[in-house]
Amino acid sequence: MNHKPYLDSMNAALDGELSSIQRRELVEHLTACASCQVTWDALNDVQRQLKTEPLAEPRSGFVGRFKARQAARRSRTRLLLGGMVLGLSSLSALAIVAVVCVLALGTVFSAAQVARQPAAVSALYSSGTAALMFGSTVARAVWTVFGVLTQQALVHPVTWLIGLAALAVVASWGYLVRKLKPEVVLR
């Protein structure tokens, strides 16, 4: 005989989820089946013990120890991630230095080759002069735009108000970030 549906009915009866018809069928089966009656008695004993026994309290200091373990685990994770970031950034810096060294050596050898050809030297000199002139023109243009903007913007009080509002927002954000940061309290 298949006892699985009756076991499900027993669990539902203990949870108070059986209709009166289902409960009557279960009682009829329990009177006829000795093994299901033994299971029913065992389930009733377990439920009775669970209802009468008080819940076990954790040992004193459990919360403090748990929070300390969590903080240590987070600290290890941060340390590991920090080490990985530092290592990868060191490798990146080393790769950049290696590329710069290779390029510098290539430039030195190329300059030595160019120095042997007088026409190339004069072409490089004139292109370098043109590049310097272009750079100085761009720098003067940026300086002029900066000067005009500061003269016009600093005169208007609206500009000052926007700047002060931005400063207040940044300061408030910094304050809130520091205040809302979760702290670990060890007991």
N, C-alpha and C positions, 0 to 999 in steps of 0.2 A: 504494500500500500504506500502511496505517496503522502508523506507527512509534511512536506514543505508548505503547502497552502495553510495547514493548521498551525505551523510554527509562525507563519506570517500573521495569522489571525490572533495568536497568543500575544505577539508583540503589539499588535494594534489594540487588543483588549487592555493591556497594561497601560497603553497611552490614552485610553478612553476614546478610541476612534471607531469602535464597532457599533453597527446598528443592532437593534434588539433581535432581529432575525439572524444575523451573523453570530451574535453572542449565543443564541439558543443552539445553533448548529455546532458551535465550538463545544458547548457543554455536553451535547449529545455524543460528540466524538470522544471527549475526555472520559466519559463514563464507559465507553466501549474499548478504548485503547489505553493499555497500561503504560506503554513507553511515553506516549504524549502526556499522560497524567503526571509522570515523574518529571518530565521537562517543565510542565506547567507549575508544579510545586517548587522546582528549583528557581524558575523565573520569578515567582511570587516572593520567595525568600530573599532573592537578590534585591528586588525592588523595595521590600520592607526594610532591609538593612540600609539601603541607600537613603531612604526617607528618614530613618531614625538616627543614624550616625551623623555627628556634626562634621562639617567640612574640615579638612586638615589645613591648618595655618602654615604658611612658610616659616622657616626658621628666622630668628631675628637677624636683621642686617641683610636679608636676601635682596631687597630692592637696591641697596647701596652697592652690593657686590655685582649685581646684574648691570647696573649703570656703569660701574667701573670697567667691567668686561667690555661693554659696548664702546666706551670711550677708548679703551686700549685697542680694540679692533679697528675703530675708525682711525686712530692714530697710526696704526701699522699700515692701513690702506693709504693714508695720506703720505706717509713716509715712502712707501713703495712707489706711488705715483710721482712724488717729487723726485725720487731718485731716477725714475725712468725719464722724466722730463729733462732733468739735469744731464743725464747721460746722452739723450738724443740731441739736446742742444749743443753739448760739447762735440759730439760727432759732426753735427752740422757745421759748427764753427771750424772744426778741423778740415772738413771738406771744402769750405769756402777759402780757408787759408791755402790749401793745396791748389785750388783752382787759380787763386790770385798769383801764387808763386809760378805756376806753369805759364800763365799769361804774361807775367813780368819777364820770365826767361825768354819767352817767345818774342816779346817786345824788344828786349836787349839784342837778341840775335838778328831780329829784323832791322833794328836801327843800325847795327853794324853792317848789314848788307846794303842798306840805303845810303849810309855814309860814304860808300865807295862810288856812288853815282851822283855827280854834282847836280844834275837836272832834278833828280828826285828830292835832294836836300832843299833846293830853292822852292819847289812846289809844296813841300811840307811846311816850310817857313811861311809862305804866303797863306796857306790854308789855316795854319795855326793863328796867324794874325787876324784873319777873317773871323775865326771862331771866337777869339778874345773880344773883338769889336761887337760881335753879335751878343755875347754874354753880357758885356757892359751895357749895351742898349736895353736888353731885357731887364737887367738890374735897375737901371734908371727908370724904366717904365713902371716896374713894381713899386719902387720907392715913391714915385709921383702919385700913383693910385692910392697907396697907403696914406700919404700925406693928405690928399684931398678927402679921403674917407674919414680920417681922424678929425680934420678941421670941420667937416660938415656934421659928423655924427656926434661929436662931443659937445656941440653947442646945444643940441635939442634935449630937453628934459625927458622926453619919451625914451630916448636911448638909455639914459641913466636908469629909468624905472625898469626897463626890460632887463638890463644887466643886473640890477639889485634883485629882481624877482628870480632870475636864473640862479644867482648866488644863494638865495634863500632856499630854493628847491633843492639844490645840491647839498647844502648844509643839513636840511631836514632829512633828506635821504640818508646821508651818512649817519646822522643821529639815530634814525630808526633802525638801520642795519645793525648798529652796535647794540641797541636795546633789545631787538627781537632775536638776536643770535642765541640759540639754545645753549644753555650752560649745563655742565655735568656737576651735580652736587654729590660728593662722596659722603656717606654716613658711616 
